[in-house]
Amino acid sequence: MNFPLPSLIAVSAANPWTYVLFGTIGFAFGYVLEMSGFGDSRKLAAQFYFTELTVLKVMFTAIVTAMVLTFGAVGLGVLDFSQVWVNPTYLWSGLVGGLIMGVGFIIGGFCPTTSLASASTGKIDGMLFMLGGFVGAFLFGESEPLFTNWYNNAGYYGRVTLDQVFGIPIGAVVLLVVLMALFMFWGAEQLERIFGKKDLSKEPRRRVAGAVALFAGAVAVLAIGNPSLEDRYNKVTFTRTETIPQLNTDPIVNTYVYTADQMLEKRLVFTSPAEAFKAKYNQAMNPVYLDVRSEADYNLYHIEDAVNVPLDRLAEVIPVLLSEPPANTVFILMSNDETAAVNAWKILVGSSVQNVYILEGGVNNWIAFFGENEEALRPAPNAGDDQLGYIFPAALGSRYESCSPDPIEYEKLEFEQKIILQLKRDKSGGGCG
């Protein structure tokens, strides 16, 4: 899980041993790279000639080991994978970038990280490769505006994982990837035997035990499965701090931990129309209004800038909600009353989307608050549960006056604050580069 820098600094300051942990991990990573030959360009390049495939085997061992441990922890409920940053997929720019990097790897014998490992041990070729990487990064930054539209939009799929692509359980993906890796390990040894004249009888026999352990771990991940949405929802907790002012002394600060159901029962996630409206003009947050009603109701009347995501299609946008919006984004759900919005809230909270709130009383309450004097809107006396409580002369969408209240008219609007920004994990890089 990745945390924003201010949080990371705060955690480190509170616990100085965090620095020791970071240093130990970095030392171990660099040690393994050098020990595996990642600092030697000749050994790195040899894999492309099939004479020495240690690098391939080390990389894939790390990948499948991390995969088994990660999704084992997910299946046991120890780790929430939706809170792990997954780099968005940019298919075409990724293919072109991968081709450029691959050719550079073959010719230069390094990738960015391995050049750092090589340079740190005093190898001149590693230093020059690293310098070239800095120059290339500078030139890319200077020229990127020339192709930014293609770079950012061609083949963009957002946060996507193999289980989503193939529609199979994540445990099956883990098992298949491990089987593929084991086949590649065996194939790599055969290539080393043929092209590198390597004597496989001298290879350590414990590699077989490692292969068996990996396979067993993958089978265990498949057997454990993933926690259901309901299981994840029931484990969600919220921390709320209450400050009570005191005369002539420091205020009393109480911290409470609530379950998701308790947050609903205490109505701590229901934001009033006034607060939802003022959030648009709050520089500290980025409000996103999600209208989970049917398209027909949305077309009749909706709040300005609200995005229509019907409840039955909400799951489709969860990967986007997890990865794309800024850290200060607040999602405000709305239905005609509250029923559909509450169901949507449970889905998003169970999927680990943070900073999710519900418009109190729904669109009907919004109209009652801001459209009280709007003559075009007449109450519908026979409206049922979570149905529009008004009769509309035409399907004008957001063109009714109350859809976009005047910020000057409501400048001094008062409300009880319910929206409290929660910490969100930040983006991070990964991989060899």
N, C-alpha and C positions, 0 to 999 in steps of 0.2 A: 504494500500500500504506500502511496506517495503523498507527502504532506507539503503544503505551501511553506515557503521559506520562513516567514515569521513564526509559524507554529514550530518548525524544526529548530529554530534558534531558541524559542521559549523552552522546548523540551530539553534541549541540550544544556541550557543554562541551569535548569532545575536539577538536572542529573548529569554532572560532568563525566560520568562513566560512559555516557553516550558517545563522547568523542573517542574514547578507547575502543568502543565497539566499531565505530566507523573506520578507525585506523586499522584495527585487526582484520576487518573484512577486506579493506583495500590491500593490505599486505598479503593476505592469503590469495587474493585474486591475482595480483602481480606475480607472486611466487609460483602459482600453478601455471600461469602463462609462460613464464620463462622456463620452468621445469619441463613443460610439454613441448618446448621448441618454438614457441610462438614469437620469440625474439630473433629467430634466424631466418632471414629471407630465403635462403637456399632450401631449408626444410619446408617452409610454407609453399614455395613455388613447386617443390617436388610432387605435391599432391596432384597437380595438373598434368604431370607426366606419369602418374600411377606408380611411382617408385617408392614413395613414402607418404602414407595416408594417415599419419598420426594426428594431424590437425583435424581432419574430418572426423575421426573417431572421438577425439576429445570434445569437439564442439557438439556433436550429436549426443554424446553421453551426458553432457551438461544439460542439453535441451530436454531430453526424455526424462532425466532424473528430476529436473525442476518441474516438468509437466506432471509426473506421477505424484510428487510430493504436494504440489499446489492443488490439484484436483482431488487428491485424497483428503487434504485439509478442508476443501470445499464440501465434499461429501459428508464429512464428519461434523460439519457446522462450525469449524474453527475459523475458517476464512470466508469472507464474502467476496466472491470473484467480481461482482459488479462494482466493487470499490477499488479494484485493481485497474490501473490505467492501461488501456489497450490502444495502441497507436491507430488512428483512423486509416482506412485503406484508400490509397490513391493509386488505382491500378496502372494506368498508362505511365504516369510520371515515375511510379515505382519500378516499372519494367525498364524504362530508359535509364533511370538512376542505377538500378541493379546491373544493367549491362555495362555502363561506364565504370562502375566500381569493380565489377568482375574482371574486365579487361585490364584495369589498373592493377588489380591484385595479381594477375598472371604476370604482367610485365614487371611490376615493381617488387612483387613478393610480399607485400604488406596490405593489410586493411588499416583503417585509422587507429584502432586500439592496439593492434600488434606493433604498429610503428612506434607508439608510445613506449611499449614494453622494450622494444629494441633500443630506442634512443636512451632510455633510462639506464641501460647497461653500457652506454658509450659507443654503440655501433653507428658509424657515420652514415651508412645507407638508411638506417632508421630515422636519423635526424633529418636527412634531406627529404625523405618521404613525408615526414611530419611537416616540414616546412612547406613542401608542395601542397599538402592538405590545407594549411592555413591560407596560402595564396589562392587555392581553388575556392575555398569558402568565401573569401573576400570578393573574388570575381563573380561568384554566383550571387552574392548579396547585391552587387552593383548592377547586374544584368537581369535579375529576376523580374523587375517590372515589365520587361519586354515580353515575357511569356507567362505572366502571373495568372491570367484567366485559364489557360490550358493547364498550368501546373496545379491549380487549386480545384479545378472542376472536372477535368477529363478523367473519367473512370472513378469518381469519388463515391465510396460506399459507406463512409463513416466507420463506426465501431462494428466490426463484423468478425465472427469467429467460425471455425470449420464446422462446428455442430449446427450453426445457423445456416451455413451454405448448403450442407448436405441433408439437413433435417434429421439428424440422428443424435442419440444421447451423447453427452460429452465423454462418458466412460468408454463408449465404443470408439470415439475419436482417439482417446488416449491409447487404447489397446492397439488400434491400427497403426498409429504413429510409432509405437514401441516395436511392433512387428516389422515395420518398414525399416526402422533404425537397426534392428538386429540383423535383418537381411543385408543392409548396407555394410554393417561391420564385417559380416562373413564375406561379402563381395569384395570389400576393400582388401581383406587379407589375401584373397585369391589374386587380385590385381598386383599386390605387392610381391606375391610369390612368382607371378609370371613376368612382370616388367622390372621389378626390383631385385629379382633373384633372392628373395628373403626366405630364410629357413624358419617356417612356422613352428617347427618342433621346439624352438627356443623361446617361443612366446609363453608368458606366464599362464598357468592353467586357471588361476583365479578369475580370469576374464570370463570363463564359462559360468562360474558361480555368480558373477555380476550380471550376466545376461539372464540367468534364471531368476535372480532377485528382481530385475526390472520387469520381466514378464509376469511374475507373481504379483508385483505391485500394481501393474496395469489391470490384471484380472480382478484384484481387490477393489480398485477404483470403479470398475464396471459393476461389480457386485454391490458396492455401497450405494451407488447412484448419487443423485443430487437432491438436496432438501427441496421440498415443495414450496410454492409461493406462500402457502399458509404457514408452514414451519418458519420461514424466514420472517414473515410478518409478526409472528408471535414472539420472536426474539428481539425485535426492534425496541430500543429504549430511547427516551428523550431526557435530556438534562435541562432543567429550568432553574434559574437563580432569581430569588425574590429579595429585594433590598427594602428594609423597613427603616425609615429615618428616625433618629432619636434626638431629643433635645440635649445639647451640651455634651454629646458623646458620639462615638462613631456609630454609623448605622449598623443594624443587624442584617447579616447576609445569610439567607437560608437557601440551600441547594436541594432540589427535589429530583428524583428520577422516576419517570412515568413510563408505563407501557404504552403501546400505540392505542389500545382500546381506552386506556385512561385519558389519553390526550383528547380522544373524541368525546368521552363522557363529560370531561371538564370543559369541553368546547374551547380548548386552548389553540386549536388549529383553524378556528372559524374567524375569518377576518371580515369586518364590517364593510359595506359598500364605500363608506367614507375612507377607511384605511386603504382599501384596494385602489380607490381612485387616486389618493395622494401618493401611493407608491410609484405611480408613473412619473412623478416630479421629484422623487427622492434620489439624489445623486449617488447615494451609497448603495443602491440596489438596482438590479435589472429585472423588472417584473415581466413575466411571460404569462399571458392570460390564456388558459386552455379551456375551451368550451367543449364539453363532452356530450352535448345534446345531439340530436339527429340533425342531418343537413337541412331538413325542412324547417325545423324550429330556428336553426341558425340563420337561414335565409330570411325568415320573417323578421327577426330582431336579434342583434348581437352587439355587445360592447365594442367600441372602436379598438382595433388592433388585436382583438381576440382571435385565436387560431382554432378552427374547428377540427377536433379529433374525436369522433364518436367513440363512445365507451367500448364498443366491440372491436375497435381498431387501435385502442390505446397501446397494446403490447408492441405494435409495430414501431412505435416511435421511442420506446424506452431506451434503446441503444443510443439514439441521438440525444435524449435528455441527460444521459449519463456522461457523455463525452464532449458534446459540442459547446453548451452555453458557458459563459464566464462563471467564475467561482461565486460572484455575488448575485447570481440569478435566483429569483423567487418565482415559483410556479403557483399560480392562483387558479384553482379549478372551479368551474361553474356549471350548474345544470339549471333547470327551471326552478326547482326548489333546492333540495340538498341531497336527495337519495342517490342519484347517479354520480354526483360529485364525491360523495362519501365512498362509494364503491371504487371510484377511480383513485381516490386518495389511498385506499388500502392496497391497491395494485402497485402504485408508484412507491409507496413506503416499503412494501414487501420486496420491491425490486431495488431498494437502496437509493432511490432518487431522493435527494435532500432538499430542504427548504420548500416543502409542498404545503399549501394552505387551501382552504375551501372558502368560497364566497358565501358569507352568511346569508341564508334565505334565498340564495341563488339569484337568477336573473329577475325573478318576480320581485324580490326585495330591492334589487337595484332600481327597477322601474318605480317602485313605490317611493323610494328615497329621492331619486333625481328627476322622475317624471311626474311628480304629483300634480303639476299644473300644465301638463302637456295634453291639450284637448284631443289630440288624435288618438290617444290611447284610452280605451274604455275597459274596465274590469270585466272578466268573463265569470259570471256567477257559478257556472257548472264545471269549472276546471277541476280535474282530478289530481291525484298525487303526482308530483313532479311534472305537471303539465303547465304550459304557459297560462298565467292567470289573467291575460289581457286579450282583447280583440284588436287586431291590427287592420287598418284600412288597405294596406298593401305590404308586400314583402320588400321592404326597403333596406333590410340588413342593418347597417350601422349608420343610416342616414337620418334616423330620428334624433331629435335634439338631445334627449337624455342619454343617447349612446356615447356622446362625447361632451360631458359637462364643461362649462366654462371655468377654467382654473382661477380666474380673477374673482368670479362670483363666489366660488367656494374656497377662497384663499385661507380663511380663518376657520375652516371646518375642523371640529374637534372629534376625537375618537379614542377608544381604548386600544392601546398598542398590543397586537397579538403577534405580528411578524418579527421574529428574531432570527437573524442570519446565523446559520450553523456552519461550522468549518467543513470545507469540501477539499477533497484531495486534488492536487495540482497535476498538471501534465508533466511527463518526463520522457526522456529518450530511452533507448534500449538497444539490444543487439550488439553486433560486432562493432558497428560504427558509433 
